Amino acid sequence: MAANKRVFTLRLSDEVFDKIGILATKEHRSMTNYIEYVLIQHLEQLEKEQGKIQSGQKE
């Protein structure tokens, strides 16, 4: 996992925010950690189906 993480603002509707909070709580994760986990899972699935996504950063 990357040691350096970028910070940015994410705007969500109240409904989406509340649903993510419920799911994060069920998995004993913070909302931020849960969102990152879900995005990583999605990216891995896309790369499995479509091939590696080139980010332009050295690994």
C-alpha distance matrix in Angstrom:
0.0 3.8 6.4 9.0 9.6 12.9 15.6 18.1 20.9 21.1 24.6 25.4 28.7 29.7 29.8 26.2 25.0 27.0 25.9 22.1 23.1 24.9 22.2 19.6 22.2 23.0 19.4 19.4 16.6 17.0 17.8 14.9 12.4 14.6 14.8 11.1 11.2 14.4 13.4 10.5 13.2 15.7 14.0 13.5 17.2 18.4 17.0 18.6 21.8 21.9 19.9 16.8 16.5 16.7 14.9 16.6 13.7 13.3 10.5
3.8 0.0 3.8 5.5 6.7 10.1 13.2 16.0 19.2 19.9 23.6 24.9 28.5 29.7 30.2 26.7 25.2 27.6 26.9 23.1 24.0 26.4 24.0 21.2 23.9 25.2 21.8 21.5 18.3 18.0 18.5 15.1 13.4 16.1 15.6 11.9 13.1 16.0 14.3 12.0 15.3 17.2 15.1 15.4 19.1 19.6 18.2 20.4 23.3 22.9 20.7 17.3 16.3 15.8 13.3 14.5 11.4 11.3 9.4
6.4 3.8 0.0 3.8 6.4 10.0 12.8 16.2 19.5 20.8 24.5 26.1 29.6 30.6 31.4 28.1 26.2 28.5 28.3 24.5 24.8 27.4 25.4 22.2 24.6 26.2 22.9 22.0 18.8 18.1 19.0 15.6 14.3 17.5 17.3 13.9 15.4 18.6 17.2 15.2 18.6 20.5 18.6 19.0 22.7 23.3 22.0 24.2 27.1 26.6 24.5 21.0 19.9 19.1 16.3 17.0 13.6 13.4 11.9
9.0 5.5 3.8 0.0 3.8 6.8 9.8 13.2 16.8 18.5 22.3 24.2 27.9 29.1 30.3 27.0 25.2 27.8 27.8 24.1 24.6 27.5 25.8 22.7 25.3 27.2 24.2 23.3 19.9 18.5 18.8 15.1 14.7 17.8 17.0 13.8 16.1 18.8 16.9 15.7 19.3 20.6 18.6 19.8 23.3 23.3 22.3 24.9 27.5 26.6 24.6 21.1 19.3 18.2 14.9 15.5 12.3 13.0 12.5
9.6 6.7 6.4 3.8 0.0 3.8 6.6 9.8 13.2 14.8 18.5 20.5 24.2 25.4 26.6 23.4 21.5 24.3 24.4 20.7 21.3 24.4 22.8 19.9 22.6 24.7 22.0 21.2 17.6 15.8 15.7 11.9 12.0 15.0 13.7 10.9 13.7 16.1 14.2 13.6 17.3 18.4 16.8 18.4 21.6 21.6 21.1 23.9 26.2 25.4 23.9 20.7 18.5 17.9 14.5 15.8 13.2 14.7 14.3
12.9 10.1 10.0 6.8 3.8 0.0 3.8 6.6 10.3 12.3 16.0 18.4 22.2 23.8 25.3 22.2 20.4 23.5 23.9 20.5 21.3 24.6 23.3 20.7 23.5 25.8 23.5 22.9 19.1 16.9 16.0 12.2 13.4 16.0 13.9 11.7 15.2 16.9 14.5 14.8 18.5 18.8 17.3 19.6 22.5 22.0 21.8 24.9 26.7 25.6 24.5 21.3 18.6 17.9 14.3 15.5 13.6 15.9 16.2
15.6 13.2 12.8 9.8 6.6 3.8 0.0 3.8 7.1 9.7 13.2 15.8 19.5 20.9 22.8 20.0 17.9 21.0 21.9 18.7 19.2 22.7 21.9 19.3 22.0 24.6 22.8 22.0 18.2 15.4 14.2 10.7 12.8 15.3 13.2 11.9 15.6 17.0 15.1 16.2 19.7 19.8 18.9 21.5 24.0 23.6 24.0 27.0 28.5 27.6 26.9 24.0 21.2 20.9 17.3 18.8 17.2 19.7 19.9
18.1 16.0 16.2 13.2 9.8 6.6 3.8 0.0 3.8 6.5 9.9 12.9 16.6 18.4 20.4 17.7 15.9 19.4 20.4 17.5 18.4 22.0 21.5 19.4 22.1 24.8 23.4 22.9 19.2 16.3 14.2 11.2 14.0 15.6 12.8 12.4 16.3 16.8 14.7 16.6 19.8 19.3 18.6 21.7 23.8 23.0 23.9 27.0 28.0 27.0 26.8 24.2 21.1 21.0 17.7 19.4 18.5 21.5 21.9
20.9 19.2 19.5 16.8 13.2 10.3 7.1 3.8 0.0 3.8 6.5 9.8 13.3 15.1 17.4 15.1 13.3 16.9 18.2 15.8 16.7 20.3 20.3 18.6 21.2 23.9 23.1 22.7 19.2 16.1 13.5 11.3 14.6 15.7 12.8 13.5 17.2 17.2 15.5 18.0 20.8 20.0 20.0 23.2 24.8 24.1 25.5 28.5 29.2 28.4 28.6 26.4 23.3 23.6 20.5 22.4 21.9 24.9 25.3
21.1 19.9 20.8 18.5 14.8 12.3 9.7 6.5 3.8 0.0 3.8 6.4 10.1 12.3 14.1 11.6 10.3 14.0 15.0 12.8 14.2 17.7 17.5 16.3 19.2 21.6 21.0 21.2 17.9 15.1 11.9 10.3 13.6 13.8 10.6 12.1 15.5 14.7 13.3 16.4 18.7 17.6 18.1 21.4 22.5 21.9 23.8 26.5 27.0 26.5 27.1 25.3 22.3 23.2 20.5 23.0 22.8 25.8 25.8
24.6 23.6 24.5 22.3 18.5 16.0 13.2 9.9 6.5 3.8 0.0 3.8 7.0 9.5 11.7 9.9 9.0 12.6 14.1 12.8 14.2 17.4 17.8 17.3 19.8 22.2 22.2 22.6 19.6 16.8 13.3 12.8 16.2 15.7 12.7 14.9 17.9 16.7 15.7 19.1 20.9 19.5 20.5 23.8 24.5 23.8 26.1 28.7 28.7 28.3 29.4 27.9 24.9 26.0 23.6 26.1 26.2 29.3 29.4
25.4 24.9 26.1 24.2 20.5 18.4 15.8 12.9 9.8 6.4 3.8 0.0 3.8 6.4 8.0 6.1 5.9 9.4 10.6 10.0 11.7 14.5 15.1 15.2 17.6 19.7 20.2 20.9 18.3 15.9 12.2 12.7 15.8 14.5 11.8 14.8 17.2 15.4 15.1 18.8 19.9 18.5 20.2 23.3 23.5 23.2 25.8 28.0 27.9 28.0 29.4 28.3 25.6 27.2 25.2 28.0 28.1 31.1 30.8
28.7 28.5 29.6 27.9 24.2 22.2 19.5 16.6 13.3 10.1 7.0 3.8 0.0 3.8 5.4 5.3 6.1 8.6 10.0 10.7 12.3 14.4 15.6 16.4 18.3 20.2 21.4 22.2 20.1 18.0 14.4 15.6 18.6 16.8 14.6 17.9 19.8 17.7 17.9 21.6 22.3 20.8 22.8 25.9 25.6 25.4 28.3 30.3 29.9 30.2 31.9 31.1 28.6 30.4 28.5 31.5 31.7 34.7 34.3
29.7 29.7 30.6 29.1 25.4 23.8 20.9 18.4 15.1 12.3 9.5 6.4 3.8 0.0 3.8 5.6 5.1 6.0 8.6 10.0 10.4 12.3 14.3 15.2 16.4 18.5 20.1 20.7 19.1 16.9 13.6 15.6 18.5 16.8 15.3 18.9 20.5 18.7 19.5 23.1 23.6 22.6 24.9 27.7 27.5 27.7 30.6 32.3 32.2 32.7 34.4 33.6 31.2 33.1 31.2 34.2 34.1 36.9 36.2
29.8 30.2 31.4 30.3 26.6 25.3 22.8 20.4 17.4 14.1 11.7 8.0 5.4 3.8 0.0 3.8 5.5 5.2 6.2 8.7 9.9 10.7 12.5 14.2 15.5 16.9 18.7 19.9 18.7 17.2 14.0 16.3 18.7 16.2 15.0 18.7 19.7 17.5 18.7 22.3 22.1 21.1 23.8 26.3 25.7 26.1 29.3 30.6 30.3 31.2 33.1 32.7 30.6 32.9 31.3 34.6 34.6 37.3 36.4
26.2 26.7 28.1 27.0 23.4 22.2 20.0 17.7 15.1 11.6 9.9 6.1 5.3 5.6 3.8 0.0 3.8 5.5 5.1 6.1 8.5 9.9 10.6 12.1 14.2 15.5 16.7 18.1 16.4 15.0 11.5 13.4 15.6 13.1 11.4 15.1 16.2 13.8 14.9 18.5 18.5 17.4 20.0 22.6 22.1 22.5 25.6 27.0 26.9 27.7 29.5 28.9 26.9 29.2 27.6 30.9 31.0 33.6 32.6
25.0 25.2 26.2 25.2 21.5 20.4 17.9 15.9 13.3 10.3 9.0 5.9 6.1 5.1 5.5 3.8 0.0 3.8 5.5 5.3 6.2 8.8 10.1 10.5 12.3 14.4 15.5 16.2 14.3 12.3 8.8 11.0 13.6 11.7 10.5 14.1 15.6 14.1 15.2 18.6 19.1 18.6 20.9 23.4 23.5 24.1 26.8 28.4 28.7 29.5 30.8 29.8 27.7 29.7 27.8 30.9 30.5 33.0 32.0
27.0 27.6 28.5 27.8 24.3 23.5 21.0 19.4 16.9 14.0 12.6 9.4 8.6 6.0 5.2 5.5 3.8 0.0 3.8 5.5 5.0 6.3 8.8 9.8 10.6 12.5 14.5 15.1 14.1 12.7 9.9 13.0 15.0 12.8 12.6 16.3 17.1 15.6 17.5 20.6 20.6 20.4 23.2 25.3 25.2 26.2 29.0 30.2 30.5 31.7 33.1 32.3 30.5 32.7 30.9 34.1 33.6 36.0 34.7
25.9 26.9 28.3 27.8 24.4 23.9 21.9 20.4 18.2 15.0 14.1 10.6 10.0 8.6 6.2 5.1 5.5 3.8 0.0 3.8 5.3 5.1 6.3 8.6 9.9 10.8 12.7 14.2 13.4 12.9 10.1 13.2 14.5 11.5 11.4 15.2 15.2 13.3 15.5 18.6 18.0 17.8 20.9 22.7 22.2 23.5 26.4 27.3 27.5 29.0 30.6 30.1 28.6 31.1 29.7 33.1 32.7 34.9 33.4
22.1 23.1 24.5 24.1 20.7 20.5 18.7 17.5 15.8 12.8 12.8 10.0 10.7 10.0 8.7 6.1 5.3 5.5 3.8 0.0 3.8 5.4 5.1 6.0 8.5 9.9 10.7 12.0 10.4 9.7 6.7 9.5 10.7 7.8 7.7 11.5 11.7 10.2 12.5 15.3 15.2 15.4 18.2 20.0 20.0 21.3 23.9 25.0 25.6 27.0 28.2 27.4 25.8 28.2 26.6 29.9 29.3 31.4 29.9
23.1 24.0 24.8 24.6 21.3 21.3 19.2 18.4 16.7 14.2 14.2 11.7 12.3 10.4 9.9 8.5 6.2 5.0 5.3 3.8 0.0 3.8 5.5 5.1 6.1 8.6 10.0 10.3 9.1 8.0 5.8 9.5 10.8 8.7 9.7 13.1 13.4 12.8 15.2 17.7 17.8 18.5 21.1 22.8 23.1 24.6 27.0 28.0 28.9 30.3 31.3 30.3 28.7 30.9 29.0 32.2 31.2 33.2 31.6
24.9 26.4 27.4 27.5 24.4 24.6 22.7 22.0 20.3 17.7 17.4 14.5 14.4 12.3 10.7 9.9 8.8 6.3 5.1 5.4 3.8 0.0 3.8 5.5 5.2 6.3 8.9 9.9 10.1 10.3 8.9 12.6 13.1 10.4 12.0 15.3 14.8 13.8 16.8 19.1 18.4 19.3 22.3 23.6 23.4 25.3 27.9 28.4 29.2 31.0 32.2 31.5 30.4 32.8 31.3 34.7 33.7 35.5 33.6
22.2 24.0 25.4 25.8 22.8 23.3 21.9 21.5 20.3 17.5 17.8 15.1 15.6 14.3 12.5 10.6 10.1 8.8 6.3 5.1 5.5 3.8 0.0 3.8 5.4 5.1 6.5 8.7 8.6 9.7 8.5 11.6 11.3 8.0 9.8 12.9 11.7 10.6 13.9 15.9 14.9 16.0 19.1 20.1 19.9 22.0 24.5 24.8 25.8 27.7 28.9 28.2 27.3 29.9 28.7 32.1 31.2 32.8 30.8
19.6 21.2 22.2 22.7 19.9 20.7 19.3 19.4 18.6 16.3 17.3 15.2 16.4 15.2 14.2 12.1 10.5 9.8 8.6 6.0 5.1 5.5 3.8 0.0 3.8 5.4 5.2 6.1 5.0 6.0 5.5 8.7 8.1 5.5 8.2 10.8 10.0 10.1 13.2 14.8 14.6 16.2 18.8 19.7 20.3 22.4 24.4 25.0 26.4 28.1 28.8 27.7 26.7 28.9 27.3 30.6 29.3 30.8 28.7
22.2 23.9 24.6 25.3 22.6 23.5 22.0 22.1 21.2 19.2 19.8 17.6 18.3 16.4 15.5 14.2 12.3 10.6 9.9 8.5 6.1 5.2 5.4 3.8 0.0 3.8 5.4 4.9 5.9 7.2 7.9 11.3 10.8 9.0 11.9 14.3 13.4 13.8 17.0 18.4 18.0 19.8 22.4 23.1 23.7 25.9 27.9 28.3 29.8 31.7 32.3 31.3 30.4 32.6 30.9 34.1 32.7 34.0 31.8
23.0 25.2 26.2 27.2 24.7 25.8 24.6 24.8 23.9 21.6 22.2 19.7 20.2 18.5 16.9 15.5 14.4 12.5 10.8 9.9 8.6 6.3 5.1 5.4 3.8 0.0 3.8 5.6 7.7 10.2 10.8 13.9 12.7 10.2 13.3 15.5 13.7 13.7 17.3 18.4 17.3 19.2 22.2 22.4 22.5 25.2 27.2 27.1 28.5 30.8 31.6 30.9 30.4 32.9 31.7 35.0 33.7 34.8 32.4
19.4 21.8 22.9 24.2 22.0 23.5 22.8 23.4 23.1 21.0 22.2 20.2 21.4 20.1 18.7 16.7 15.5 14.5 12.7 10.7 10.0 8.9 6.5 5.2 5.4 3.8 0.0 3.8 5.5 8.8 10.0 12.3 10.2 8.1 11.6 13.0 10.8 11.6 15.1 15.6 14.6 17.1 19.7 19.6 20.2 23.0 24.6 24.5 26.3 28.5 29.0 28.1 27.7 30.2 28.9 32.2 30.7 31.6 29.0
19.4 21.5 22.0 23.3 21.2 22.9 22.0 22.9 22.7 21.2 22.6 20.9 22.2 20.7 19.9 18.1 16.2 15.1 14.2 12.0 10.3 9.9 8.7 6.1 4.9 5.6 3.8 0.0 3.8 7.0 9.4 11.7 9.7 8.9 12.6 13.8 12.2 13.8 17.0 17.3 17.1 19.7 21.9 22.0 23.0 25.6 27.0 27.2 29.3 31.2 31.4 30.1 29.6 31.6 30.0 33.0 31.2 32.0 29.4
16.6 18.3 18.8 19.9 17.6 19.1 18.2 19.2 19.2 17.9 19.6 18.3 20.1 19.1 18.7 16.4 14.3 14.1 13.4 10.4 9.1 10.1 8.6 5.0 5.9 7.7 5.5 3.8 0.0 3.8 6.3 8.0 6.0 5.8 9.4 10.4 9.4 11.4 14.1 14.6 15.0 17.4 19.3 19.8 21.2 23.5 24.7 25.4 27.5 29.1 29.1 27.5 26.7 28.5 26.7 29.6 27.8 28.8 26.5
17.0 18.0 18.1 18.5 15.8 16.9 15.4 16.3 16.1 15.1 16.8 15.9 18.0 16.9 17.2 15.0 12.3 12.7 12.9 9.7 8.0 10.3 9.7 6.0 7.2 10.2 8.8 7.0 3.8 0.0 3.8 5.4 5.1 6.0 8.6 9.9 10.4 12.2 14.2 15.2 16.4 18.3 19.9 21.0 22.5 24.3 25.6 26.9 28.7 29.9 29.9 28.1 26.8 28.3 26.1 28.9 27.1 28.4 26.5
17.8 18.5 19.0 18.8 15.7 16.0 14.2 14.2 13.5 11.9 13.3 12.2 14.4 13.6 14.0 11.5 8.8 9.9 10.1 6.7 5.8 8.9 8.5 5.5 7.9 10.8 10.0 9.4 6.3 3.8 0.0 3.8 5.5 5.0 6.1 8.5 9.7 10.5 12.2 14.1 15.3 16.4 18.2 19.9 21.1 22.5 24.2 25.7 27.1 28.1 28.5 26.8 25.2 26.9 24.7 27.6 26.3 28.0 26.5
14.9 15.1 15.6 15.1 11.9 12.2 10.7 11.2 11.3 10.3 12.8 12.7 15.6 15.6 16.3 13.4 11.0 13.0 13.2 9.5 9.5 12.6 11.6 8.7 11.3 13.9 12.3 11.7 8.0 5.4 3.8 0.0 3.8 5.4 5.2 6.2 8.6 10.1 10.7 12.3 14.3 15.5 16.5 18.4 20.1 21.2 22.5 24.4 26.0 26.6 26.6 24.6 22.7 24.0 21.6 24.3 22.8 24.6 23.2
12.4 13.4 14.3 14.7 12.0 13.4 12.8 14.0 14.6 13.6 16.2 15.8 18.6 18.5 18.7 15.6 13.6 15.0 14.5 10.7 10.8 13.1 11.3 8.1 10.8 12.7 10.2 9.7 6.0 5.1 5.5 3.8 0.0 3.8 5.5 5.1 6.0 8.6 9.9 10.5 12.2 14.2 15.3 16.4 18.4 20.0 21.0 22.4 24.5 25.4 25.1 23.1 21.8 23.3 21.1 24.0 22.2 23.5 21.6
14.6 16.1 17.5 17.8 15.0 16.0 15.3 15.6 15.7 13.8 15.7 14.5 16.8 16.8 16.2 13.1 11.7 12.8 11.5 7.8 8.7 10.4 8.0 5.5 9.0 10.2 8.1 8.9 5.8 6.0 5.0 5.4 3.8 0.0 3.8 5.4 5.0 6.1 8.6 9.8 10.5 12.3 14.2 15.3 16.6 18.4 20.0 21.1 22.8 24.0 24.3 22.8 21.7 23.7 22.0 25.2 23.8 25.3 23.3
14.8 15.6 17.3 17.0 13.7 13.9 13.2 12.8 12.8 10.6 12.7 11.8 14.6 15.3 15.0 11.4 10.5 12.6 11.4 7.7 9.7 12.0 9.8 8.2 11.9 13.3 11.6 12.6 9.4 8.6 6.1 5.2 5.5 3.8 0.0 3.8 5.5 5.2 6.2 8.6 10.0 10.6 12.3 14.3 15.5 16.5 18.3 20.0 21.3 22.1 22.5 21.0 19.4 21.3 19.5 22.7 21.8 23.7 22.2
11.1 11.9 13.9 13.8 10.9 11.7 11.9 12.4 13.5 12.1 14.9 14.8 17.9 18.9 18.7 15.1 14.1 16.3 15.2 11.5 13.1 15.3 12.9 10.8 14.3 15.5 13.0 13.8 10.4 9.9 8.5 6.2 5.1 5.4 3.8 0.0 3.8 5.5 5.2 6.1 8.6 9.9 10.5 12.2 14.2 15.3 16.4 18.2 20.0 20.6 20.4 18.5 16.9 18.6 16.6 19.8 18.5 20.2 18.5
11.2 13.1 15.4 16.1 13.7 15.2 15.6 16.3 17.2 15.5 17.9 17.2 19.8 20.5 19.7 16.2 15.6 17.1 15.2 11.7 13.4 14.8 11.7 10.0 13.4 13.7 10.8 12.2 9.4 10.4 9.7 8.6 6.0 5.0 5.5 3.8 0.0 3.8 5.5 5.2 6.2 8.6 9.9 10.6 12.4 14.3 15.4 16.5 18.6 19.8 19.7 18.2 17.4 19.5 18.2 21.5 20.2 21.4 19.1
14.4 16.0 18.6 18.8 16.1 16.9 17.0 16.8 17.2 14.7 16.7 15.4 17.7 18.7 17.5 13.8 14.1 15.6 13.3 10.2 12.8 13.8 10.6 10.1 13.8 13.7 11.6 13.8 11.4 12.2 10.5 10.1 8.6 6.1 5.2 5.5 3.8 0.0 3.8 5.5 5.1 6.2 8.7 10.0 10.7 12.4 14.3 15.4 16.8 18.1 18.7 17.7 16.8 19.4 18.5 22.0 21.4 23.0 21.0
13.4 14.3 17.2 16.9 14.2 14.5 15.1 14.7 15.5 13.3 15.7 15.1 17.9 19.5 18.7 14.9 15.2 17.5 15.5 12.5 15.2 16.8 13.9 13.2 17.0 17.3 15.1 17.0 14.1 14.2 12.2 10.7 9.9 8.6 6.2 5.2 5.5 3.8 0.0 3.8 5.4 5.0 6.1 8.6 9.8 10.5 12.2 14.1 15.4 16.0 16.4 15.1 13.6 16.0 14.9 18.5 18.1 20.1 18.5
10.5 12.0 15.2 15.7 13.6 14.8 16.2 16.6 18.0 16.4 19.1 18.8 21.6 23.1 22.3 18.5 18.6 20.6 18.6 15.3 17.7 19.1 15.9 14.8 18.4 18.4 15.6 17.3 14.6 15.2 14.1 12.3 10.5 9.8 8.6 6.1 5.2 5.5 3.8 0.0 3.8 5.4 5.1 6.1 8.6 9.9 10.5 12.2 14.3 15.0 14.7 13.0 12.2 14.6 13.7 17.2 16.4 17.8 15.7
13.2 15.3 18.6 19.3 17.3 18.5 19.7 19.8 20.8 18.7 20.9 19.9 22.3 23.6 22.1 18.5 19.1 20.6 18.0 15.2 17.8 18.4 14.9 14.6 18.0 17.3 14.6 17.1 15.0 16.4 15.3 14.3 12.2 10.5 10.0 8.6 6.2 5.1 5.4 3.8 0.0 3.8 5.5 5.2 6.3 8.7 10.0 10.6 12.5 14.2 14.4 13.7 13.6 16.6 16.5 20.1 19.6 20.7 18.3
15.7 17.2 20.5 20.6 18.4 18.8 19.8 19.3 20.0 17.6 19.5 18.5 20.8 22.6 21.1 17.4 18.6 20.4 17.8 15.4 18.5 19.3 16.0 16.2 19.8 19.2 17.1 19.7 17.4 18.3 16.4 15.5 14.2 12.3 10.6 9.9 8.6 6.2 5.0 5.4 3.8 0.0 3.8 5.5 5.1 6.2 8.7 9.8 10.7 12.0 13.0 12.7 12.1 15.4 15.5 19.2 19.4 21.1 19.3
14.0 15.1 18.6 18.6 16.8 17.3 18.9 18.6 20.0 18.1 20.5 20.2 22.8 24.9 23.8 20.0 20.9 23.2 20.9 18.2 21.1 22.3 19.1 18.8 22.4 22.2 19.7 21.9 19.3 19.9 18.2 16.5 15.3 14.2 12.3 10.5 9.9 8.7 6.1 5.1 5.5 3.8 0.0 3.8 5.4 5.1 6.1 8.5 9.9 10.1 10.3 9.3 8.5 11.6 11.8 15.6 15.9 17.5 15.9
13.5 15.4 19.0 19.8 18.4 19.6 21.5 21.7 23.2 21.4 23.8 23.3 25.9 27.7 26.3 22.6 23.4 25.3 22.7 20.0 22.8 23.6 20.1 19.7 23.1 22.4 19.6 22.0 19.8 21.0 19.9 18.4 16.4 15.3 14.3 12.2 10.6 10.0 8.6 6.1 5.2 5.5 3.8 0.0 3.8 5.5 5.1 6.1 8.7 9.9 9.4 8.7 9.5 12.7 13.5 17.0 16.9 17.8 15.5
17.2 19.1 22.7 23.3 21.6 22.5 24.0 23.8 24.8 22.5 24.5 23.5 25.6 27.5 25.7 22.1 23.5 25.2 22.2 20.0 23.1 23.4 19.9 20.3 23.7 22.5 20.2 23.0 21.2 22.5 21.1 20.1 18.4 16.6 15.5 14.2 12.4 10.7 9.8 8.6 6.3 5.1 5.4 3.8 0.0 3.8 5.5 5.0 6.3 8.5 9.5 10.2 11.2 14.8 16.1 19.6 20.1 21.1 19.1
18.4 19.6 23.3 23.3 21.6 22.0 23.6 23.0 24.1 21.9 23.8 23.2 25.4 27.7 26.1 22.5 24.1 26.2 23.5 21.3 24.6 25.3 22.0 22.4 25.9 25.2 23.0 25.6 23.5 24.3 22.5 21.2 20.0 18.4 16.5 15.3 14.3 12.4 10.5 9.9 8.7 6.2 5.1 5.5 3.8 0.0 3.8 5.4 5.1 5.7 7.3 8.3 8.6 12.4 13.9 17.5 18.6 20.0 18.6
17.0 18.2 22.0 22.3 21.1 21.8 24.0 23.9 25.5 23.8 26.1 25.8 28.3 30.6 29.3 25.6 26.8 29.0 26.4 23.9 27.0 27.9 24.5 24.4 27.9 27.2 24.6 27.0 24.7 25.6 24.2 22.5 21.0 20.0 18.3 16.4 15.4 14.3 12.2 10.5 10.0 8.7 6.1 5.1 5.5 3.8 0.0 3.8 5.4 5.1 4.4 4.9 6.5 10.1 12.2 15.4 16.3 17.3 15.7
18.6 20.4 24.2 24.9 23.9 24.9 27.0 27.0 28.5 26.5 28.7 28.0 30.3 32.3 30.6 27.0 28.4 30.2 27.3 25.0 28.0 28.4 24.8 25.0 28.3 27.1 24.5 27.2 25.4 26.9 25.7 24.4 22.4 21.1 20.0 18.2 16.5 15.4 14.1 12.2 10.6 9.8 8.5 6.1 5.0 5.4 3.8 0.0 3.8 5.9 5.9 7.6 10.1 13.5 15.8 18.8 19.6 20.1 18.0
21.8 23.3 27.1 27.5 26.2 26.7 28.5 28.0 29.2 27.0 28.7 27.9 29.9 32.2 30.3 26.9 28.7 30.5 27.5 25.6 28.9 29.2 25.8 26.4 29.8 28.5 26.3 29.3 27.5 28.7 27.1 26.0 24.5 22.8 21.3 20.0 18.6 16.8 15.4 14.3 12.5 10.7 9.9 8.7 6.3 5.1 5.4 3.8 0.0 3.8 6.1 9.1 10.9 14.5 17.0 20.1 21.5 22.4 20.9
21.9 22.9 26.6 26.6 25.4 25.6 27.6 27.0 28.4 26.5 28.3 28.0 30.2 32.7 31.2 27.7 29.5 31.7 29.0 27.0 30.3 31.0 27.7 28.1 31.7 30.8 28.5 31.2 29.1 29.9 28.1 26.6 25.4 24.0 22.1 20.6 19.8 18.1 16.0 15.0 14.2 12.0 10.1 9.9 8.5 5.7 5.1 5.9 3.8 0.0 3.8 7.0 8.4 11.7 14.6 17.4 19.3 20.4 19.5
19.9 20.7 24.5 24.6 23.9 24.5 26.9 26.8 28.6 27.1 29.4 29.4 31.9 34.4 33.1 29.5 30.8 33.1 30.6 28.2 31.3 32.2 28.9 28.8 32.3 31.6 29.0 31.4 29.1 29.9 28.5 26.6 25.1 24.3 22.5 20.4 19.7 18.7 16.4 14.7 14.4 13.0 10.3 9.4 9.5 7.3 4.4 5.9 6.1 3.8 0.0 3.8 6.5 9.3 12.5 15.0 16.6 17.3 16.2
16.8 17.3 21.0 21.1 20.7 21.3 24.0 24.2 26.4 25.3 27.9 28.3 31.1 33.6 32.7 28.9 29.8 32.3 30.1 27.4 30.3 31.5 28.2 27.7 31.3 30.9 28.1 30.1 27.5 28.1 26.8 24.6 23.1 22.8 21.0 18.5 18.2 17.7 15.1 13.0 13.7 12.7 9.3 8.7 10.2 8.3 4.9 7.6 9.1 7.0 3.8 0.0 3.8 6.2 9.2 11.7 12.9 13.6 12.6
16.5 16.3 19.9 19.3 18.5 18.6 21.2 21.1 23.3 22.3 24.9 25.6 28.6 31.2 30.6 26.9 27.7 30.5 28.6 25.8 28.7 30.4 27.3 26.7 30.4 30.4 27.7 29.6 26.7 26.8 25.2 22.7 21.8 21.7 19.4 16.9 17.4 16.8 13.6 12.2 13.6 12.1 8.5 9.5 11.2 8.6 6.5 10.1 10.9 8.4 6.5 3.8 0.0 3.8 6.2 9.3 11.0 12.7 12.4
16.7 15.8 19.1 18.2 17.9 17.9 20.9 21.0 23.6 23.2 26.0 27.2 30.4 33.1 32.9 29.2 29.7 32.7 31.1 28.2 30.9 32.8 29.9 28.9 32.6 32.9 30.2 31.6 28.5 28.3 26.9 24.0 23.3 23.7 21.3 18.6 19.5 19.4 16.0 14.6 16.6 15.4 11.6 12.7 14.8 12.4 10.1 13.5 14.5 11.7 9.3 6.2 3.8 0.0 3.8 5.7 8.0 9.9 10.5
14.9 13.3 16.3 14.9 14.5 14.3 17.3 17.7 20.5 20.5 23.6 25.2 28.5 31.2 31.3 27.6 27.8 30.9 29.7 26.6 29.0 31.3 28.7 27.3 30.9 31.7 28.9 30.0 26.7 26.1 24.7 21.6 21.1 22.0 19.5 16.6 18.2 18.5 14.9 13.7 16.5 15.5 11.8 13.5 16.1 13.9 12.2 15.8 17.0 14.6 12.5 9.2 6.2 3.8 0.0 3.8 5.5 8.4 9.5
16.6 14.5 17.0 15.5 15.8 15.5 18.8 19.4 22.4 23.0 26.1 28.0 31.5 34.2 34.6 30.9 30.9 34.1 33.1 29.9 32.2 34.7 32.1 30.6 34.1 35.0 32.2 33.0 29.6 28.9 27.6 24.3 24.0 25.2 22.7 19.8 21.5 22.0 18.5 17.2 20.1 19.2 15.6 17.0 19.6 17.5 15.4 18.8 20.1 17.4 15.0 11.7 9.3 5.7 3.8 0.0 3.8 6.8 9.3
13.7 11.4 13.6 12.3 13.2 13.6 17.2 18.5 21.9 22.8 26.2 28.1 31.7 34.1 34.6 31.0 30.5 33.6 32.7 29.3 31.2 33.7 31.2 29.3 32.7 33.7 30.7 31.2 27.8 27.1 26.3 22.8 22.2 23.8 21.8 18.5 20.2 21.4 18.1 16.4 19.6 19.4 15.9 16.9 20.1 18.6 16.3 19.6 21.5 19.3 16.6 12.9 11.0 8.0 5.5 3.8 0.0 3.8 6.4
13.3 11.3 13.4 13.0 14.7 15.9 19.7 21.5 24.9 25.8 29.3 31.1 34.7 36.9 37.3 33.6 33.0 36.0 34.9 31.4 33.2 35.5 32.8 30.8 34.0 34.8 31.6 32.0 28.8 28.4 28.0 24.6 23.5 25.3 23.7 20.2 21.4 23.0 20.1 17.8 20.7 21.1 17.5 17.8 21.1 20.0 17.3 20.1 22.4 20.4 17.3 13.6 12.7 9.9 8.4 6.8 3.8 0.0 3.8
10.5 9.4 11.9 12.5 14.3 16.2 19.9 21.9 25.3 25.8 29.4 30.8 34.3 36.2 36.4 32.6 32.0 34.7 33.4 29.9 31.6 33.6 30.8 28.7 31.8 32.4 29.0 29.4 26.5 26.5 26.5 23.2 21.6 23.3 22.2 18.5 19.1 21.0 18.5 15.7 18.3 19.3 15.9 15.5 19.1 18.6 15.7 18.0 20.9 19.5 16.2 12.6 12.4 10.5 9.5 9.3 6.4 3.8 0.0
